[in-house]
Amino acid sequence: MTASETLKLIAKQWCSLSDLMKLAGVGRNNALYIKSTIKKRLENENYYVPNNAVPMQEVVKYLNIDIPYLEGRVKTLTKEA
């Protein structure tokens, strides 16, 4: 997955299971575990989370995705092309 593909994916408001599998580079079972971990944490903080998705912002935090680095890589790669 390229930096620009990652940025495009994390631009969504909600993260589905297939999005999570792509971002984390894991299979379905590990993605379900990550999703349930994020969902439980948010519910413990009294947030409502739908069953089929979790907020992308929380996924980015959980996976520790460095957005400024990805943006820099995209700018560098587009200058080279």
RAGI-V908329 format. One record per residue. RES is the residue in one letter. PSI is psi in radians with two decimals (* if undefined). OMEGA is omega in whole degrees, -180 to 180 (* if undefined). D_LAST is the distance of its C-alpha to the last C-alpha in Angstrom with 2 decimals. Layout:
res psi omega d_last
RES PSI OMEGA D_LAST
RES PSI OMEGA D_LAST
//
This chain:
res psi omega d_last
M 2.22 -178 18.10
T 2.95 180 14.69
A -0.73 -179 14.70
S -0.63 176 13.81
E -0.69 178 16.54
T -0.78 179 18.88
L -0.70 179 18.53
K -0.68 -179 19.17
L -0.72 -178 22.14
I -0.04 176 23.65
A -0.23 178 23.55
K 2.71 179 26.59
Q -0.68 -177 30.04
W 2.55 -179 31.67
C 2.05 177 30.66
S 3.05 -180 32.14
L -0.72 180 33.05
S -0.64 175 30.20
D -0.76 -180 27.68
L -0.67 178 29.41
M -0.72 179 29.28
K -0.82 -177 25.49
L -0.77 -176 25.01
A -0.28 -178 27.60
G 0.69 -178 26.92
V 3.00 177 30.62
G -3.08 -175 33.05
R -0.78 -177 35.29
N -0.77 178 38.13
N -0.64 177 36.13
A -0.70 177 34.31
L -0.68 178 37.79
Y -0.80 180 39.00
I -0.80 -179 36.18
K -0.78 -179 36.76
S -0.60 177 40.52
T -0.81 179 40.18
I -0.78 -178 38.16
K -0.76 179 40.54
K -0.73 180 43.64
R -0.75 179 42.48
L -0.69 179 41.84
E -0.57 176 45.16
N -0.41 176 46.93
E 0.24 177 45.63
N 0.58 172 47.18
Y 2.56 174 44.04
Y 2.29 179 44.13
V 2.22 178 41.40
P 2.82 -177 41.26
N -0.59 -170 41.76
N -0.11 -177 38.57
A 2.82 174 35.91
V 2.74 -180 35.39
P 2.33 -178 33.60
M -0.61 179 29.91
Q -0.69 180 30.48
E -0.60 177 33.02
V -0.74 178 30.84
V -0.73 177 28.12
K -0.82 -177 30.98
Y -0.75 -179 32.51
L -0.09 179 29.39
N 0.89 180 28.42
I 2.21 -177 24.81
D 1.62 -176 23.02
I -0.79 179 21.27
P -0.64 178 20.20
Y -0.79 179 18.52
L -0.74 179 16.60
E -0.71 177 15.60
G -0.72 178 14.47
R -0.71 180 12.35
V -0.74 179 10.65
K -0.74 180 10.15
T -0.76 -178 8.91
L -0.58 179 6.37
T -0.48 176 5.21
K -0.61 -179 5.54
E -0.50 -175 3.79
A * * 0.00
//
